[in-house]
Amino acid sequence: MKANHLIVAALAALTLAGCAQTESQQRAGTGALIGGAGGALVGQAIGGNTESTLIGAGAGALLGAVVGSSTAPKDRGQEMCRYRDYRSGRIFVAPCDDRYYNRGY
C-alpha cells in the first residue's frame, strides 16, 4: 500500500514539474525529483525501513529543489523568450522584443 502512495507521489511530482514556466522553476522541479530519489536511496541504505526512506526522500527533495533553483541563471532585468526559427525549426532563447512588452503576441 505504501509503495502505491510513493508511485502516485512520484507521478504527481513529474506532472507538476512539467508545468514549470521559467528556467528556475524547471531546475527546482528537476532538482527535487533527483534529490528525492537520491535521498530515498540513502535513507533506505542507512535506516533500512520505510520511515527512514520517506525522511530521506523528503530531505533530498527539499535540498534538490533549493540547489536546482539557486543554479539557474540570474535575471538581468530583461525577460527571456523562446523563439522558433521557421526555416530550420530550431528553438532558441533570446531577450524578448518589443512585442512582448506591448502585448503584441
C-alpha positions in Angstrom: 0.0 0.0 0.0 2.8 2.4 0.8 4.5 1.6 -2.5 1.4 2.7 -4.3 1.5 6.1 -2.4 5.1 6.6 -3.4 4.3 5.8 -7.0 1.4 8.3 -7.0 3.6 10.9 -5.4 6.3 10.5 -7.9 3.9 10.7 -10.8 2.3 13.8 -9.3 5.8 15.4 -8.9 6.6 14.6 -12.6 3.3 16.2 -13.7 3.9 19.3 -11.7 7.5 19.6 -12.8 6.2 19.7 -16.4 4.1 22.8 -15.6 7.1 24.9 -14.8 7.4 28.0 -16.9 10.7 29.6 -16.0 14.1 28.1 -16.1 14.4 28.5 -12.3 11.1 26.6 -11.8 12.2 23.8 -14.2 15.5 23.5 -12.4 13.8 23.4 -9.0 11.5 20.7 -10.1 14.2 18.6 -11.6 16.4 19.1 -8.6 13.6 18.0 -6.3 13.0 14.8 -8.3 16.6 13.9 -8.4 17.2 14.8 -4.8 14.1 12.9 -3.6 15.2 9.8 -5.4 18.8 10.1 -4.1 17.5 10.8 -0.6 15.2 7.8 -0.6 18.1 5.5 -1.6 20.4 7.0 1.1 17.6 6.8 3.7 16.9 3.1 2.8 20.6 2.3 3.0 21.1 3.9 6.4 17.8 3.1 8.2 16.6 0.0 6.3 12.9 0.8 6.9 10.1 2.8 5.3 10.3 5.7 7.7 13.9 6.4 7.0 13.3 6.1 3.3 10.5 8.7 3.4 12.5 11.0 5.6 15.5 10.7 3.2 13.2 11.3 0.2 11.7 14.4 1.8 15.1 15.9 2.8 16.6 15.1 -0.6 13.7 16.7 -2.4 14.0 19.8 -0.4 17.7 20.1 -0.8 17.5 19.3 -4.5 14.9 22.0 -5.1 17.0 24.6 -3.3 20.1 23.7 -5.2 18.3 23.4 -8.5 16.7 26.9 -8.2 19.8 28.5 -7.0 21.8 27.3 -10.0 19.5 29.0 -12.5 21.0 32.0 -14.4 20.2 35.3 -12.7 17.7 37.6 -14.3 19.5 40.6 -15.7 16.4 42.9 -15.8 15.1 41.6 -19.1 12.7 38.8 -19.8 13.8 35.9 -21.9 11.5 34.5 -24.6 11.6 31.3 -26.7 11.6 31.7 -30.4 11.4 29.2 -33.3 13.4 29.6 -36.4 10.8 28.9 -39.1 13.4 27.7 -41.6 15.2 25.1 -39.5 12.6 24.6 -36.7 15.3 25.2 -34.1 14.0 26.7 -30.8 16.2 29.2 -29.1 16.1 31.6 -26.2 16.8 35.3 -26.6 15.8 38.6 -24.9 12.1 39.4 -25.6 11.4 42.1 -28.3 9.0 45.0 -28.0 6.0 42.8 -29.0 6.3 41.0 -25.7 6.2 44.2 -23.6 3.4 45.8 -25.7 1.3 42.6 -25.6 1.6 42.2 -29.3 1.9 38.4 -29.3 
